[in-house]
Amino acid sequence: MQLVILTGASGSGKTAIAEAIRTRRPDLAEVLHFDSIGVPSHEERLAWGSDGAWQRAMTLNWMDRIAAMRGGHRPVLFEGQMRLAFVREGLLAAGIADARVILVDCDAAWNGSAVT
């Protein structure tokens, strides 16, 4: 299984890219969204001990879930706002060696009309 991870700041275009692939080229990959598990409030995330603890735990959980999909032959495109250190830790812990991480960024003047 090949895994491509799109990550970056909020509003950078990760979801737009993933949705364009899901709707226009669904044969390319199974598209998964980090936020599909729900995102707790800031206060709820702080209850985990630090603002990053929840994101770390969920990133590791996602990497385990994706590793369990290894029997499938379709590539996986996973998008979400995650710290790169958490992605790296999750990939290592889940034994995923064939992932490519893409940091998505966009020009401040971009209005989204360029996604084709």
C-alpha atoms as one frame of an Amber mdcrd trajectory, in Angstrom:
protein
   0.000   0.000   0.000   1.271   3.431  -0.873   0.399   6.246   1.524   0.432
   9.961   0.754  -0.135  12.352   3.651  -1.204  15.944   3.037  -0.594  18.195
   6.013  -0.282  21.903   6.602  -1.857  24.861   8.309  -5.568  25.437   8.548
  -6.859  26.871   5.274  -3.840  25.805   3.229  -5.871  23.701   0.779  -5.381
  20.145   2.093  -9.069  19.291   2.116  -9.704  20.954  -1.240  -6.950  18.876
  -2.838  -8.159  15.660  -1.204 -11.786  16.290  -2.183 -10.819  17.095  -5.774
  -9.040  13.747  -5.975 -11.917  11.906  -4.251 -14.565  13.331  -6.575 -12.667
  13.671  -9.849 -10.308  10.691  -9.673 -11.741   8.231  -7.125  -9.767   5.423
  -8.749  -6.461   6.963  -7.633  -6.727   6.437  -3.885  -8.922   5.971  -0.885
  -9.201   9.430   0.678  -9.240   9.720   4.472  -9.724  12.884   6.517  -8.214
  13.355   9.985 -11.154  15.517  11.069 -13.698  12.803  10.243 -13.212  11.569
  13.828 -14.418  14.935  15.142 -12.307  17.637  16.714 -12.873  18.489  20.375
 -12.941  22.040  21.674  -9.750  23.730  22.809 -10.750  23.128  26.434 -11.380
  19.419  25.791  -8.005  19.082  24.085  -6.316  20.757  27.073  -7.876  18.096
  29.311  -5.440  15.695  27.603  -2.615  17.491  29.430  -1.401  19.809  26.696
  -2.797  21.293  23.505  -0.717  18.862  21.401  -1.415  15.667  23.361  -4.795
  15.006  21.734  -3.417  15.620  18.228  -0.478  13.322  18.925  -2.715  10.531
  20.235  -5.117  10.802  17.298  -2.293  10.952  14.740  -0.801   7.748  16.163
  -4.284   6.178  16.156  -4.793   7.126  12.510  -1.432   5.636  11.513  -2.421
   2.368  13.231  -5.761   2.373  11.384  -4.043   3.038   8.066  -1.456   0.304
   8.702  -4.334  -2.140   9.250  -5.487  -1.361   5.685  -2.262  -2.756   4.248
  -3.983  -5.768   2.701  -5.749  -3.483   0.245  -4.239  -2.652  -3.087  -5.473
   0.926  -3.340  -3.180   3.741  -2.321  -4.345   5.892   0.583  -4.436   9.692
   0.623  -4.690  10.988   4.193  -5.162  14.663   4.905  -5.171  16.609   8.121
  -3.539  19.261  10.217  -0.851  17.359  12.121   2.553  18.194  13.481   5.235
  16.590  11.346   6.874  15.118  14.460   3.614  13.304  15.285   3.313  12.006
  11.721   6.872  10.674  11.826   6.323   9.052  15.228   3.064   7.482  14.063
   4.555   6.105  10.861   7.453   4.546  12.767   5.194   3.084  15.473   2.803
   1.616  12.893   5.626   0.202  10.769   4.702   2.224   7.699   7.825   2.771
   5.605   6.335   3.642   2.221   4.654   6.977   3.040   5.200  10.311   1.358
   4.418  13.453   3.359   3.477  16.620   1.489   3.389  19.926   3.333   0.632
  21.984   1.714   0.923  25.747   1.642  -0.712  28.372  -0.518  -0.212  31.948
  -1.532  -2.221  34.341   0.638  -3.849  35.733  -2.518  -5.039  32.290  -3.710
  -8.827  32.007  -3.838  -9.203  28.294  -4.516 -10.172  28.672  -8.166  -6.978
  26.992  -9.377  -7.954  23.502  -8.169  -8.766  21.494 -11.292
